[in-house]
Amino acid sequence: MHTLTQDPALLLLILFLVQLVLRVPIAISLGLSAGIVSYIFDMGIDMLPYNFFAGVAKVPLLAIPFFILAGFIMERAGIADRIVKLVEALVGDMTGGLAIAAVAVATFWGAVSGSGPATVAALGLILIPAMVKNGYDKAFAAANVSVTSGLAIVIPPSIAFIVYGGIADASVPALFAAGIIPGLIVAGCLMLMVYYISKKFGYKGVPRKQSVWSAFKQAFWGVMTPVVILGGIYGGIFTPTEAAAVAIFYGLFVGVFIYKTINKFEIFVDVLVESVKATAVIMFVVTCAGLFAWVASTVGLVERGAAVLMGLSDNPWAILFFINIILLAAGMIMDAISIYYVLLPFLLPSIHHFGWDPVWFGVMMTVNLAVGQVTPPVAVNLYVGAQISGLTMEQITPPVLPLLLATLVALAIIVLFPELSLVLPHWWGL
């Protein structure tokens, strides 16, 4: 006990871990631990409100509520339903057609939403019933949508990349560009796995009810969404934050004037309410995690943690292996934003020491956290998938495992070949 009262870094770590074991919500665990240590060791309790505010008063973070609102608007606009019909028309009745379509649509929707749970919610209501109706096992259908929706934080625009860029001082447009090829690699590995599973169990697609051209014409305005958002960013027309605002107005234009699905004021109010709730959760985590990171840095916990990591080995590949294990384990108990704020300060010295590209490292870290969204006990995507399908976490978890294996294979490729992540940022001069 005497050691704890003399060592603020150790006390901070123990307080946080104890609260995790007691299943205290992550945000409260982070904020409360920081507040207690700050008070006990007289670090200036009056600084906490300032740090709490400074945690969210950053221009890049403005993109988060905008992208969340844009995702909800585009879901209500009917874009998701039309994209699903287009992809179903493309795959037809091939083996695993609907499962492959789910991966393809989730990959596309990642370029609209930027949030894993929001993608599960938007696509699960359409895809899970459709797969079950056509003979797919419900647990596999829910697992497929939940896991592939994790691509939303890898495919740009990504809320995770915005947070990482702010902490690591990395270019957000470069991170967005770097996420494209790795996101497609993950999608490709998942498609191969769902094809194998579908062939084993005899799962099929659905016969075409309309031509591909007809489905494309109906989905055209939805297909143009990532073109408008990402084309504007990479074309230098607007910043990621401005792109998020443009996405809102584009979604409203499509929903009100083109598809005419947002035709009541009540619908718009409902979208605003849902967006505010989702944004509040994320921002509360950001503020508490930022507070924890500030106290951890002040009391020396970050430096000691980084020294321990660097002391494990002089081999960069060994350190990379340890980092990936740590990130995968952290993903099982913490949400992605908290992991960035808590662990990234410990990892930055290793990035600088070994000369790793911070953009590539951000992609690798984000893919790890996409895995964390579907690994219990804190598996936010699985919780949403279970709620939509009416199944329990225990029922969904077994069919998740082979899909996780496919994602880990993709992660290994991304780690071993950094140039896959960096080719587009270098090509576009970002």
C-alpha positions as a Markdown table, in Angstrom:
| # | Residue | x | y | z |
|---|---|---|---|---|
| 1 | Met | 0.0 | 0.0 | 0.0 |
| 2 | His | 2.9 | 2.3 | 0.8 |
| 3 | Thr | 4.3 | 1.7 | -2.7 |
| 4 | Leu | 1.0 | 2.7 | -4.2 |
| 5 | Thr | 0.9 | 6.0 | -2.3 |
| 6 | Gln | 4.5 | 6.7 | -3.5 |
| 7 | Asp | 4.2 | 5.6 | -7.1 |
| 8 | Pro | 1.4 | 7.5 | -9.1 |
| 9 | Ala | 2.1 | 5.5 | -12.3 |
| 10 | Leu | 1.6 | 2.2 | -10.5 |
| 11 | Leu | -1.5 | 3.4 | -8.8 |
| 12 | Leu | -3.0 | 4.7 | -12.1 |
| 13 | Leu | -2.4 | 1.4 | -13.8 |
| 14 | Ile | -3.9 | -0.7 | -10.9 |
| 15 | Leu | -6.9 | 1.5 | -10.5 |
| 16 | Phe | -7.6 | 1.2 | -14.2 |
| 17 | Leu | -7.2 | -2.6 | -14.3 |
| 18 | Val | -9.3 | -3.2 | -11.2 |
| 19 | Gln | -12.2 | -1.2 | -12.8 |
| 20 | Leu | -11.8 | -3.3 | -16.0 |
| 21 | Val | -12.1 | -6.5 | -14.0 |
| 22 | Leu | -15.2 | -5.1 | -12.2 |
| 23 | Arg | -16.7 | -4.4 | -15.6 |
| 24 | Val | -16.9 | -0.7 | -15.1 |
| 25 | Pro | -17.5 | 1.1 | -18.4 |
| 26 | Ile | -14.3 | 1.9 | -20.2 |
| 27 | Ala | -14.8 | 5.6 | -20.3 |
| 28 | Ile | -15.6 | 5.9 | -16.6 |
| 29 | Ser | -12.6 | 3.6 | -15.8 |
| 30 | Leu | -10.2 | 5.9 | -17.7 |
| 31 | Gly | -11.6 | 9.1 | -16.4 |
| 32 | Leu | -12.0 | 8.0 | -12.7 |
| 33 | Ser | -8.5 | 6.5 | -12.6 |
| 34 | Ala | -7.0 | 9.8 | -13.9 |
| 35 | Gly | -9.1 | 11.9 | -11.6 |
| 36 | Ile | -8.2 | 9.9 | -8.4 |
| 37 | Val | -4.5 | 10.0 | -9.2 |
| 38 | Ser | -4.6 | 13.6 | -10.1 |
| 39 | Tyr | -6.3 | 14.4 | -6.7 |
| 40 | Ile | -4.1 | 12.2 | -4.5 |
| 41 | Phe | -0.8 | 13.5 | -5.9 |
| 42 | Asp | -1.9 | 17.1 | -6.1 |
| 43 | Met | -1.4 | 17.4 | -9.9 |
| 44 | Gly | -3.7 | 20.3 | -10.1 |
| 45 | Ile | -7.3 | 19.1 | -10.0 |
| 46 | Asp | -8.3 | 22.4 | -11.6 |
| 47 | Met | -6.5 | 21.3 | -14.8 |
| 48 | Leu | -8.9 | 18.4 | -15.3 |
| 49 | Pro | -11.8 | 20.4 | -16.8 |
| 50 | Tyr | -9.3 | 22.1 | -19.2 |
| 51 | Asn | -8.0 | 18.8 | -20.3 |
| 52 | Phe | -11.5 | 17.4 | -20.5 |
| 53 | Phe | -12.4 | 20.2 | -22.9 |
| 54 | Ala | -9.1 | 20.1 | -24.8 |
| 55 | Gly | -9.7 | 16.4 | -25.5 |
| 56 | Val | -12.5 | 17.2 | -27.9 |
| 57 | Ala | -11.6 | 20.8 | -29.0 |
| 58 | Lys | -9.6 | 19.6 | -32.0 |
| 59 | Val | -10.5 | 20.5 | -35.6 |
| 60 | Pro | -9.9 | 16.9 | -37.0 |
| 61 | Leu | -12.4 | 15.5 | -34.4 |
| 62 | Leu | -15.1 | 17.7 | -35.9 |
| 63 | Ala | -15.3 | 15.1 | -38.7 |
| 64 | Ile | -16.5 | 12.5 | -36.4 |
| 65 | Pro | -20.1 | 13.8 | -35.7 |
| 66 | Phe | -20.4 | 14.9 | -39.3 |
| 67 | Phe | -19.5 | 11.4 | -40.6 |
| 68 | Ile | -21.8 | 9.8 | -38.1 |
| 69 | Leu | -24.7 | 12.1 | -39.1 |
| 70 | Ala | -23.9 | 11.4 | -42.8 |
| 71 | Gly | -24.0 | 7.6 | -42.2 |
| 72 | Phe | -27.5 | 7.8 | -40.5 |
| 73 | Ile | -28.8 | 10.1 | -43.3 |
| 74 | Met | -27.6 | 7.8 | -46.1 |
| 75 | Glu | -29.1 | 4.8 | -44.3 |
| 76 | Arg | -32.5 | 6.5 | -44.1 |
| 77 | Ala | -32.1 | 7.8 | -47.7 |
| 78 | Gly | -32.4 | 4.1 | -48.9 |
| 79 | Ile | -28.8 | 4.0 | -50.3 |
| 80 | Ala | -28.0 | 0.8 | -48.4 |
| 81 | Asp | -31.0 | -1.1 | -49.7 |
| 82 | Arg | -30.2 | -0.1 | -53.3 |
| 83 | Ile | -26.5 | -1.0 | -53.0 |
| 84 | Val | -27.5 | -4.4 | -51.6 |
| 85 | Lys | -29.7 | -5.0 | -54.6 |
| 86 | Leu | -27.0 | -4.0 | -57.0 |
| 87 | Val | -24.4 | -6.4 | -55.5 |
| 88 | Glu | -27.0 | -9.2 | -55.4 |
| 89 | Ala | -27.6 | -8.6 | -59.1 |
| 90 | Leu | -23.9 | -8.8 | -59.7 |
| 91 | Val | -23.3 | -12.1 | -57.9 |
| 92 | Gly | -26.6 | -13.7 | -58.9 |
| 93 | Asp | -27.1 | -17.3 | -57.7 |
| 94 | Met | -23.4 | -18.3 | -57.5 |
| 95 | Thr | -22.2 | -20.3 | -54.5 |
| 96 | Gly | -22.1 | -18.1 | -51.4 |
| 97 | Gly | -23.6 | -15.2 | -53.5 |
| 98 | Leu | -25.4 | -13.5 | -50.6 |
| 99 | Ala | -22.5 | -14.0 | -48.2 |
| 100 | Ile | -20.0 | -12.6 | -50.7 |
| 101 | Ala | -22.5 | -9.8 | -51.4 |
| 102 | Ala | -22.5 | -9.0 | -47.7 |
| 103 | Val | -18.7 | -8.6 | -47.7 |
| 104 | Ala | -18.8 | -6.4 | -50.8 |
| 105 | Val | -21.6 | -4.2 | -49.5 |
| 106 | Ala | -19.9 | -3.8 | -46.1 |
| 107 | Thr | -16.7 | -2.8 | -47.8 |
| 108 | Phe | -18.6 | -0.2 | -49.8 |
| 109 | Trp | -20.5 | 1.0 | -46.8 |
| 110 | Gly | -17.3 | 1.6 | -45.0 |
| 111 | Ala | -16.7 | 4.4 | -47.5 |
| 112 | Val | -19.9 | 5.9 | -46.3 |
| 113 | Ser | -20.2 | 5.3 | -42.5 |
| 114 | Gly | -16.7 | 5.0 | -41.0 |
| 115 | Ser | -18.2 | 3.2 | -38.0 |
| 116 | Gly | -18.3 | -0.6 | -37.5 |
| 117 | Pro | -21.5 | -0.8 | -35.2 |
| 118 | Ala | -23.3 | 1.7 | -37.5 |
| 119 | Thr | -22.5 | -0.5 | -40.5 |
| 120 | Val | -23.8 | -3.6 | -38.8 |
| 121 | Ala | -27.0 | -1.7 | -37.9 |
| 122 | Ala | -27.5 | -0.3 | -41.4 |
| 123 | Leu | -26.8 | -3.5 | -43.3 |
| 124 | Gly | -27.8 | -6.2 | -40.8 |
| 125 | Leu | -31.5 | -5.3 | -41.0 |
| 126 | Ile | -31.4 | -5.9 | -44.8 |
| 127 | Leu | -28.8 | -8.7 | -45.3 |
| 128 | Ile | -29.4 | -11.0 | -42.3 |
| 129 | Pro | -33.1 | -11.7 | -43.1 |
| 130 | Ala | -32.3 | -12.0 | -46.8 |
| 131 | Met | -29.6 | -14.7 | -46.1 |
| 132 | Val | -31.9 | -16.6 | -43.6 |
| 133 | Lys | -34.7 | -16.5 | -46.1 |
| 134 | Asn | -32.5 | -18.2 | -48.7 |
| 135 | Gly | -31.3 | -21.0 | -46.5 |
| 136 | Tyr | -28.3 | -19.5 | -44.7 |
| 137 | Asp | -27.7 | -20.4 | -41.1 |
| 138 | Lys | -28.8 | -17.4 | -39.0 |
| 139 | Ala | -25.7 | -17.4 | -36.8 |
| 140 | Phe | -23.5 | -17.5 | -39.8 |
| 141 | Ala | -25.4 | -14.7 | -41.5 |
| 142 | Ala | -25.2 | -12.5 | -38.3 |
| 143 | Ala | -21.5 | -13.3 | -37.9 |
| 144 | Asn | -20.7 | -12.5 | -41.5 |
| 145 | Val | -22.3 | -9.1 | -41.4 |
| 146 | Ser | -20.8 | -8.3 | -38.0 |
| 147 | Val | -17.2 | -9.3 | -39.0 |
| 148 | Thr | -17.2 | -7.7 | -42.4 |
| 149 | Ser | -18.7 | -4.5 | -40.9 |
| 150 | Gly | -15.3 | -4.1 | -39.1 |
| 151 | Leu | -14.0 | -3.0 | -42.5 |
| 152 | Ala | -15.8 | 0.3 | -41.9 |
| 153 | Ile | -12.9 | 1.5 | -39.7 |
| 154 | Val | -10.3 | 0.5 | -42.3 |
| 155 | Ile | -11.9 | 1.6 | -45.6 |
| 156 | Pro | -11.8 | 5.5 | -45.8 |
| 157 | Pro | -13.3 | 7.7 | -44.6 |
| 158 | Ser | -12.6 | 6.2 | -41.1 |
| 159 | Ile | -13.3 | 7.7 | -37.7 |
| 160 | Ala | -10.5 | 5.5 | -36.4 |
| 161 | Phe | -8.0 | 7.1 | -38.8 |
| 162 | Ile | -9.1 | 10.5 | -37.7 |
| 163 | Val | -8.4 | 9.7 | -34.1 |
| 164 | Tyr | -5.1 | 8.0 | -34.8 |
| 165 | Gly | -4.0 | 10.9 | -37.0 |
| 166 | Gly | -4.7 | 13.4 | -34.2 |
| 167 | Ile | -2.7 | 11.4 | -31.6 |
| 168 | Ala | 0.2 | 10.3 | -33.8 |
| 169 | Asp | 0.4 | 13.6 | -35.7 |
| 170 | Ala | 0.0 | 11.7 | -39.0 |
| 171 | Ser | -1.7 | 13.0 | -42.1 |
| 172 | Val | -5.4 | 12.0 | -42.2 |
| 173 | Pro | -5.7 | 12.1 | -46.0 |
| 174 | Ala | -2.6 | 9.9 | -46.2 |
| 175 | Leu | -4.1 | 7.5 | -43.7 |
| 176 | Phe | -7.3 | 7.4 | -45.7 |
| 177 | Ala | -5.4 | 6.6 | -48.9 |
| 178 | Ala | -3.3 | 4.0 | -47.1 |
| 179 | Gly | -6.4 | 2.2 | -45.9 |
| 180 | Ile | -7.8 | 1.4 | -49.4 |
| 181 | Ile | -5.6 | -1.5 | -50.5 |
| 182 | Pro | -5.4 | -3.2 | -47.0 |
| 183 | Gly | -9.2 | -2.9 | -46.7 |
| 184 | Leu | -9.6 | -4.6 | -50.0 |
| 185 | Ile | -7.1 | -7.3 | -48.9 |
| 186 | Val | -9.2 | -8.0 | -45.8 |
| 187 | Ala | -12.3 | -8.1 | -47.9 |
| 188 | Gly | -10.7 | -10.5 | -50.4 |
| 189 | Cys | -9.6 | -12.9 | -47.6 |
| 190 | Leu | -13.1 | -12.8 | -46.1 |
| 191 | Met | -14.7 | -13.5 | -49.5 |
| 192 | Leu | -12.5 | -16.5 | -50.0 |
| 193 | Met | -13.5 | -17.8 | -46.5 |
| 194 | Val | -17.2 | -17.2 | -46.9 |
| 195 | Tyr | -17.1 | -18.9 | -50.3 |
| 196 | Tyr | -15.4 | -21.9 | -48.8 |
| 197 | Ile | -18.0 | -22.1 | -46.0 |
| 198 | Ser | -20.9 | -21.6 | -48.4 |
| 199 | Lys | -19.6 | -24.3 | -50.7 |
| 200 | Lys | -19.3 | -26.7 | -47.7 |
| 201 | Phe | -22.9 | -26.0 | -46.6 |
| 202 | Gly | -24.5 | -25.5 | -50.0 |
| 203 | Tyr | -25.3 | -21.8 | -49.5 |
| 204 | Lys | -26.3 | -19.9 | -52.7 |
| 205 | Gly | -27.2 | -16.5 | -53.9 |
| 206 | Val | -30.5 | -15.4 | -55.3 |
| 207 | Pro | -31.6 | -15.5 | -59.0 |
| 208 | Arg | -31.4 | -12.1 | -60.6 |
| 209 | Lys | -34.8 | -10.3 | -60.4 |
| 210 | Gln | -33.5 | -7.4 | -62.5 |
| 211 | Ser | -30.6 | -6.7 | -64.8 |
| 212 | Val | -27.3 | -5.4 | -63.5 |
| 213 | Trp | -27.8 | -2.3 | -65.5 |
| 214 | Ser | -31.2 | -1.6 | -64.0 |
| 215 | Ala | -29.9 | -2.2 | -60.5 |
| 216 | Phe | -26.9 | 0.1 | -61.2 |
| 217 | Lys | -29.2 | 2.9 | -62.4 |
| 218 | Gln | -31.3 | 2.7 | -59.2 |
| 219 | Ala | -28.1 | 2.6 | -57.0 |
| 220 | Phe | -26.2 | 5.2 | -59.0 |
| 221 | Trp | -26.5 | 8.1 | -56.5 |
| 222 | Gly | -25.4 | 5.8 | -53.7 |
| 223 | Val | -22.5 | 4.5 | -55.7 |
| 224 | Met | -21.4 | 8.1 | -56.3 |
| 225 | Thr | -21.2 | 8.7 | -52.5 |
| 226 | Pro | -17.6 | 7.6 | -51.9 |
| 227 | Val | -16.6 | 9.2 | -55.3 |
| 228 | Val | -17.8 | 12.6 | -54.0 |
| 229 | Ile | -16.3 | 12.2 | -50.5 |
| 230 | Leu | -12.9 | 10.6 | -51.4 |
| 231 | Gly | -12.6 | 12.3 | -54.8 |
| 232 | Gly | -12.9 | 15.7 | -53.1 |
| 233 | Ile | -10.3 | 14.9 | -50.5 |
| 234 | Tyr | -7.7 | 13.4 | -52.8 |
| 235 | Gly | -8.4 | 16.1 | -55.4 |
| 236 | Gly | -7.6 | 18.8 | -52.9 |
| 237 | Ile | -11.0 | 20.3 | -53.1 |
| 238 | Phe | -11.7 | 19.9 | -49.4 |
| 239 | Thr | -10.3 | 18.6 | -46.1 |
| 240 | Pro | -11.6 | 15.4 | -44.4 |
| 241 | Thr | -13.6 | 17.5 | -42.0 |
| 242 | Glu | -15.1 | 19.5 | -44.9 |
| 243 | Ala | -15.7 | 16.2 | -46.8 |
| 244 | Ala | -17.8 | 15.0 | -43.8 |
| 245 | Ala | -20.0 | 18.1 | -44.0 |
| 246 | Val | -20.3 | 17.7 | -47.8 |
| 247 | Ala | -21.4 | 14.1 | -47.2 |
| 248 | Ile | -24.3 | 15.3 | -45.0 |
| 249 | Phe | -25.6 | 17.6 | -47.7 |
| 250 | Tyr | -25.1 | 15.0 | -50.4 |
| 251 | Gly | -27.0 | 12.4 | -48.4 |
| 252 | Leu | -29.9 | 14.9 | -47.8 |
| 253 | Phe | -30.0 | 15.8 | -51.5 |
| 254 | Val | -30.3 | 12.1 | -52.5 |
| 255 | Gly | -32.8 | 11.3 | -49.7 |
| 256 | Val | -35.0 | 14.3 | -50.2 |
| 257 | Phe | -34.9 | 15.0 | -53.9 |
| 258 | Ile | -33.7 | 11.8 | -55.7 |
| 259 | Tyr | -35.1 | 8.8 | -53.7 |
| 260 | Lys | -37.6 | 10.9 | -51.8 |
| 261 | Thr | -37.3 | 8.6 | -48.8 |
| 262 | Ile | -36.6 | 11.4 | -46.3 |
| 263 | Asn | -40.0 | 12.9 | -46.8 |
| 264 | Lys | -41.1 | 13.8 | -43.3 |
| 265 | Phe | -39.6 | 16.3 | -40.8 |
| 266 | Glu | -39.9 | 13.6 | -38.1 |
| 267 | Ile | -37.5 | 11.4 | -40.0 |
| 268 | Phe | -34.9 | 14.1 | -40.0 |
| 269 | Val | -35.4 | 14.8 | -36.3 |
| 270 | Asp | -35.0 | 11.0 | -35.6 |
| 271 | Val | -31.8 | 11.0 | -37.6 |
| 272 | Leu | -30.4 | 13.9 | -35.6 |
| 273 | Val | -31.3 | 12.3 | -32.3 |
| 274 | Glu | -29.6 | 9.0 | -33.2 |
| 275 | Ser | -26.6 | 10.9 | -34.4 |
| 276 | Val | -26.3 | 12.9 | -31.2 |
| 277 | Lys | -26.5 | 9.8 | -29.1 |
| 278 | Ala | -23.8 | 8.0 | -31.1 |
| 279 | Thr | -21.6 | 11.1 | -31.1 |
| 280 | Ala | -22.0 | 11.7 | -27.4 |
| 281 | Val | -20.8 | 8.1 | -26.6 |
| 282 | Ile | -17.7 | 8.5 | -28.8 |
| 283 | Met | -16.8 | 12.0 | -27.5 |
| 284 | Phe | -17.2 | 11.0 | -23.9 |
| 285 | Val | -14.7 | 8.1 | -24.5 |
| 286 | Val | -12.4 | 10.6 | -26.3 |
| 287 | Thr | -12.4 | 13.1 | -23.4 |
| 288 | Cys | -11.9 | 10.5 | -20.7 |
| 289 | Ala | -9.2 | 8.6 | -22.7 |
| 290 | Gly | -7.5 | 11.9 | -23.4 |
| 291 | Leu | -7.5 | 12.7 | -19.7 |
| 292 | Phe | -6.0 | 9.3 | -18.8 |
| 293 | Ala | -3.3 | 9.8 | -21.5 |
| 294 | Trp | -2.4 | 13.2 | -20.0 |
| 295 | Val | -2.1 | 11.9 | -16.5 |
| 296 | Ala | -0.2 | 8.7 | -17.6 |
| 297 | Ser | 2.3 | 10.9 | -19.5 |
| 298 | Thr | 2.7 | 13.3 | -16.5 |
| 299 | Val | 3.3 | 10.6 | -13.9 |
| 300 | Gly | 5.8 | 8.7 | -16.2 |
| 301 | Leu | 3.7 | 5.6 | -17.0 |
| 302 | Val | 4.1 | 6.2 | -20.7 |
| 303 | Glu | 7.9 | 6.3 | -20.5 |
| 304 | Arg | 8.1 | 3.2 | -18.3 |
| 305 | Gly | 5.7 | 1.3 | -20.5 |
| 306 | Ala | 7.6 | 2.2 | -23.6 |
| 307 | Ala | 10.9 | 1.2 | -21.9 |
| 308 | Val | 9.5 | -2.2 | -21.0 |
| 309 | Leu | 8.3 | -2.8 | -24.6 |
| 310 | Met | 11.7 | -1.7 | -26.0 |
| 311 | Gly | 13.5 | -3.9 | -23.6 |
| 312 | Leu | 11.8 | -7.1 | -24.8 |
| 313 | Ser | 14.0 | -7.4 | -27.9 |
| 314 | Asp | 16.2 | -5.6 | -30.3 |
| 315 | Asn | 14.6 | -7.3 | -33.2 |
| 316 | Pro | 12.0 | -5.1 | -34.9 |
| 317 | Trp | 10.0 | -8.2 | -36.1 |
| 318 | Ala | 9.9 | -9.5 | -32.5 |
| 319 | Ile | 8.7 | -6.2 | -31.3 |
| 320 | Leu | 6.0 | -6.0 | -34.0 |
| 321 | Phe | 4.8 | -9.5 | -33.0 |
| 322 | Phe | 4.5 | -8.4 | -29.4 |
| 323 | Ile | 2.7 | -5.2 | -30.4 |
| 324 | Asn | 0.2 | -7.1 | -32.5 |
| 325 | Ile | -0.5 | -9.6 | -29.6 |
| 326 | Ile | -1.0 | -6.6 | -27.2 |
| 327 | Leu | -3.4 | -4.9 | -29.6 |
| 328 | Leu | -5.4 | -8.1 | -30.3 |
| 329 | Ala | -5.6 | -8.7 | -26.5 |
| 330 | Ala | -6.6 | -5.1 | -25.8 |
| 331 | Gly | -9.3 | -5.3 | -28.5 |
| 332 | Met | -11.0 | -8.0 | -26.5 |
| 333 | Ile | -11.6 | -5.7 | -23.5 |
| 334 | Met | -11.5 | -2.1 | -24.8 |
| 335 | Asp | -13.0 | -0.1 | -27.6 |
| 336 | Ala | -10.9 | 1.2 | -30.5 |
| 337 | Ile | -10.8 | 4.8 | -29.4 |
| 338 | Ser | -9.7 | 4.0 | -25.9 |
| 339 | Ile | -7.0 | 1.8 | -27.2 |
| 340 | Tyr | -5.6 | 4.6 | -29.4 |
| 341 | Tyr | -5.4 | 7.0 | -26.4 |
| 342 | Val | -4.2 | 4.5 | -23.9 |
| 343 | Leu | -1.7 | 2.4 | -25.9 |
| 344 | Leu | -0.5 | 4.6 | -28.8 |
| 345 | Pro | 1.6 | 6.9 | -26.5 |
| 346 | Phe | 3.5 | 3.7 | -25.4 |
| 347 | Leu | 4.0 | 2.6 | -29.0 |
| 348 | Leu | 5.1 | 5.9 | -30.5 |
| 349 | Pro | 8.7 | 5.6 | -29.2 |
| 350 | Ser | 9.0 | 2.2 | -30.9 |
| 351 | Ile | 7.7 | 3.6 | -34.1 |
| 352 | His | 10.4 | 6.3 | -34.1 |
| 353 | His | 13.2 | 4.0 | -32.8 |
| 354 | Phe | 12.7 | 1.4 | -35.6 |
| 355 | Gly | 11.9 | 4.0 | -38.3 |
| 356 | Trp | 8.5 | 2.5 | -39.0 |
| 357 | Asp | 6.2 | 4.6 | -41.2 |
| 358 | Pro | 3.5 | 6.0 | -38.9 |
| 359 | Val | 0.9 | 5.8 | -41.7 |
| 360 | Trp | 1.6 | 2.1 | -42.3 |
| 361 | Phe | 1.6 | 1.5 | -38.5 |
| 362 | Gly | -1.8 | 3.3 | -38.2 |
| 363 | Val | -3.2 | 0.9 | -40.8 |
| 364 | Met | -1.8 | -2.1 | -39.1 |
| 365 | Met | -3.1 | -0.9 | -35.7 |
| 366 | Thr | -6.6 | -0.2 | -37.1 |
| 367 | Val | -6.9 | -3.6 | -38.7 |
| 368 | Asn | -6.1 | -5.0 | -35.3 |
| 369 | Leu | -8.8 | -2.9 | -33.7 |
| 370 | Ala | -11.3 | -4.1 | -36.5 |
| 371 | Val | -10.6 | -7.6 | -35.2 |
| 372 | Gly | -11.2 | -6.3 | -31.7 |
| 373 | Gln | -14.8 | -5.2 | -32.6 |
| 374 | Val | -15.8 | -8.9 | -33.0 |
| 375 | Thr | -13.7 | -10.5 | -30.2 |
| 376 | Pro | -15.7 | -11.0 | -26.9 |
| 377 | Pro | -16.2 | -9.9 | -24.2 |
| 378 | Val | -16.2 | -6.3 | -25.6 |
| 379 | Ala | -17.3 | -7.0 | -29.2 |
| 380 | Val | -19.5 | -4.1 | -30.2 |
| 381 | Asn | -20.2 | -5.3 | -33.7 |
| 382 | Leu | -21.3 | -8.7 | -32.3 |
| 383 | Tyr | -23.6 | -7.1 | -29.8 |
| 384 | Val | -25.4 | -5.2 | -32.6 |
| 385 | Gly | -25.5 | -8.3 | -34.8 |
| 386 | Ala | -26.9 | -10.3 | -31.9 |
| 387 | Gln | -29.6 | -7.7 | -31.2 |
| 388 | Ile | -30.6 | -7.5 | -34.9 |
| 389 | Ser | -30.7 | -11.3 | -35.4 |
| 390 | Gly | -32.3 | -12.1 | -32.1 |
| 391 | Leu | -29.5 | -14.5 | -31.2 |
| 392 | Thr | -27.1 | -14.6 | -28.2 |
| 393 | Met | -23.4 | -13.8 | -28.3 |
| 394 | Glu | -22.7 | -17.5 | -27.6 |
| 395 | Gln | -24.6 | -18.5 | -30.7 |
| 396 | Ile | -22.9 | -16.0 | -33.0 |
| 397 | Thr | -19.3 | -16.6 | -31.8 |
| 398 | Pro | -18.6 | -20.1 | -33.3 |
| 399 | Pro | -19.2 | -19.0 | -36.9 |
| 400 | Val | -17.1 | -15.8 | -36.2 |
| 401 | Leu | -13.9 | -17.9 | -35.7 |
| 402 | Pro | -13.2 | -18.9 | -39.3 |
| 403 | Leu | -13.9 | -15.3 | -40.4 |
| 404 | Leu | -11.5 | -14.0 | -37.8 |
| 405 | Leu | -8.9 | -16.4 | -39.1 |
| 406 | Ala | -9.3 | -14.9 | -42.6 |
| 407 | Thr | -8.9 | -11.4 | -41.1 |
| 408 | Leu | -5.7 | -12.4 | -39.3 |
| 409 | Val | -4.2 | -13.8 | -42.5 |
| 410 | Ala | -4.9 | -10.4 | -44.1 |
| 411 | Leu | -3.3 | -8.7 | -41.1 |
| 412 | Ala | -0.2 | -10.8 | -41.5 |
| 413 | Ile | 0.0 | -9.7 | -45.2 |
| 414 | Ile | -0.3 | -6.0 | -44.2 |
| 415 | Val | 2.4 | -6.4 | -41.6 |
| 416 | Leu | 4.8 | -8.2 | -43.8 |
| 417 | Phe | 4.4 | -5.9 | -46.8 |
| 418 | Pro | 4.2 | -2.3 | -45.7 |
| 419 | Glu | 4.4 | -1.1 | -49.3 |
| 420 | Leu | 0.8 | -2.3 | -49.9 |
| 421 | Ser | -0.3 | 0.4 | -47.4 |
| 422 | Leu | 2.0 | 3.1 | -48.6 |
| 423 | Val | 1.8 | 2.8 | -52.4 |
| 424 | Leu | -1.3 | 5.0 | -52.8 |
| 425 | Pro | -0.2 | 7.8 | -50.4 |
| 426 | His | 3.2 | 8.0 | -52.2 |
| 427 | Trp | 1.5 | 7.8 | -55.6 |
| 428 | Trp | -0.9 | 10.7 | -54.7 |
| 429 | Gly | 1.8 | 12.7 | -53.0 |
| 430 | Leu | 0.2 | 12.7 | -49.6 |
